[in-house]
Amino acid sequence: MPNKQTSEANSPEGQRPLPSQTIVRLMFAIVQAQDVRKAIRALIDAGISVTELSSTGGFLGRRNTTLLIGLGENQENQAIALIQENCRQRVEYVSTPLEGAPLPIPVATPITVGGATIFTLAVERYEEI
């Protein structure tokens, strides 16, 4: 089915017009809480539609955010570049028990967290009601 768009000229009073660019792809970006504000600001400044959903998960069960990003033609690479620029990986330390020790002695173990996990899907139909 084709994407539906409405122009400002034939929009009913009080209804905002749809973006001038049709959304053809939907990107899901799972971003760490520390990076989400910068990533959202960069996407909005580039004119890319973004919606924020709180989420939790991953290896450490840390708080993160899932961004739903509506992409027009030829915006996918730009969105990925903006996410790469604003979502960095970092090293954090978790306490793990020392194996073979007679007492439970915690040892700081470095792990790499952060960055972003991105999924992109084709959009068959897009409407704003």
N, C-alpha and C positions, 0 to 999 in steps of 0.2 A: 504494500500500500504506500502511496506517496505521503510525504510529510506535509502537514497542514500549516500554512502561514496566513497571517492576517496583516493587511497593511493598515497604517495609521488612519488613512482616509476613510476606510469603511469599518473602523472599529466602533462599537457602541460607546456612548459617553461613559467615562469612568473606567473603561477597560484599557489596560496598557497594551500596546502593540507587542507582537512577538519579535524576537531578535531578527535583524535583517538577514541573518545567515541561518540556514536550516541546520539543525543538529543531526549529524549522520553517524556519529560514533559516541558511545558512552564509555568513559574511562573511570575505573574504580582505582583510587590510589590510597593505600593504607600507609599512614604517616604517623610518626611518633609525635606525642603531644608537644614536645619541645620545638618542633619544626612547623607545626600546622599554621600558625599565624602568618609567618613569612611566606609559606607556600600559597596560602589563600590570597594574600595581598598581591603577590606576583602574578597569579592567574587572573585576578580581577583587573589589575592594571593593564594586562595584555588583552582585555576584552573577552576573556573566556569565562563561560558560565560555570559556577561551582556551588555545590551544596555540601554542607558539613554534617556528618553523622558520628556521634561518639561511639567508640567501640573498644573492646578489650580483647587481648589474645596474644598469640605469639609464644615464643619460647619461654619468656619470663612472666607471661600473663600481665604485662604492663598496659597501662592506659594508652590508647592510640586513637586516631581519628580516621574514618573512612571518608574520602572526598569523592563525591559523584560529580564528574566533570563532563559537561556537554560540549562536544567538539563539532565544529563545522568542517568543511572540506579543507584539507591541508593544515589543520591546526594540531594534529597529533604529535608531530615532532617538536613543535614549539612548546606544547604542554609538558612533554617529557623533559625537555631541556630546562624548563623553569622548575620542575620538581627536582631534578638533579642538582640545580644550583642552590636550592633552598632547603633540601632535606639531606643532611649529612650523616654519615656513619660515625659512631663514637665508641670508645672502649669504656665499659663499665665493669665493676668488680662484684662478683657474687661470692658468698661464703659457702665453701664446700668442705665436708669433713675430710681430714687426712686419712687415707686408707692405711691400715696396718698399725695405727697408733693405738695404744692401750686406752687412752681417753679420747673423747671426741674433740679434737683440736681443729678449729676452723681455719681454712686456708683461703686467702683471697685469690680467686681465679678470674683472670681477665676474659671477657667475652665481647664480641663486636655486636652492637645493636644500632638501630637507626636506618637511615636511608628511606626507601619507600618500596612497597610492593605494588605493581601496577598491572591491572587487567583492562583490556579494551575490547568492547563488543560493538558490532554493527547495530544500528538503530533502524528497525523496520518502519516504525511510525512514531511521530513526535507531535504532540498537541499540548497547548496550554489552554485550560478551560477556566 
